Amino acid sequence: MFYDDDLIIGRVPKKVKERTKENMEVYNMTLYDAFQEATREFAKTGTELWKAWYYDDFRKFIPSVYNSEYLDFSKYPLKYARITQ
């Protein structure tokens, strides 16, 4: 799979997108692994992106790597959706 800006949706810092692209193109990582590593490195603690990394649930940011049935957030809610700091 090759990187495309349309693969990542939502508000994601530019550093995360750039690192994801680098991971996919240089190190031949999958989108999920590349995004997870970039998020671990650059997401600020307490943000929604950091919570997605912490709970290992990136459905809101990279839905293309998940089965479509799990993208129904009313049936399968995000683990971090109701958590506030």
Secondary structure, DSSP 8 states (H G I E B T S, - for coil): ----GGGS-SS--HHHHHHHHHHHHHS---HHHHHHHHHHHH--TTSHHHHHHHTT--TTT-GGGS-GGGG-TTTS--TTTT---
